[in-house]
Amino acid sequence: MASEPRLEALSEFLKSQRSKLHPQAVGLPSGSRRRTPGLRREEVAQLAGVSTTWYTWLEQGRDIKVSASVLDSIAGALRLNADERKYLFDLAMDSGLHHSELVQAKETTISPSLHKILQELKYCPTMISDRHCQIVGWNPAASHVFLDFERIPEEERNMISLIFTKKELRALAVNWPHFVKGFLAIFRAYYGQYVADPWYSQFLEKMSRTSPDFQELWNQSEVSAAPEVTLEFRHAKGGKMLFNLTSLQVQGEADLRCSIYTPAENTTTEAKLRKLLEGQ
């Protein structure tokens, strides 16, 4: 029933979050005739203290008026974390930036201070990306661990697209779905904020059409503005490598993100990375 990207995204998100909750986890009887996993609409409405009809309309993506207090109740009923709650508010209250307010697409330039940061993080693979997850800056360590981004045409340097299309990245991550989910969680956080940007709808349609794995993982609707995770890689030359990912927002007019992969302590990862950089 939803007719615009914002409402479609809201409908999909609510359904996904509802399906993840087991009745017993929220103090409700499980029953014996559940055809689908998770809570029923009327149960979410009961937990949130709203009418079943109103919640049904919200989940169907109807363009209805909502208040912050009611959305708080919905977020509580669905056990949303802080990032998921913000995503819900962005979509339901149309609080994301409108297309007319979006910064016009232009070539993103990396400031001298960011260049300096990339240089100083010599043994920490680091990438700078924009709100489309387009890679706009990286250091040599990132090229050695992930891909030689210099060889990839600028318009194809989208991290979401690359992790689904480049066999090198599929082979790199020991737990590839876990690796992908981190990027998709960041991407969804951007999507909630910039849902009025038609680029996102076009990109999602393209990814769903070209990559069978994408739609399944995207439908899991995980949201995180800055996930901190430990990743295990099996590098073709370096062997087993463990990194802690820290994702930072770069303050300024351009909505940039700095993703830093720090070699895990008490491992040989940094020593192996040094050898890769030195060409040994």
Summary of the structure (lengths in Angstrom):
residues: 280
radius of gyration: 20.8
end to end distance: 58.9
largest distance: 66.3
contacts: 806
relative contact order: 0.12
helix: 51%
strand: 14%
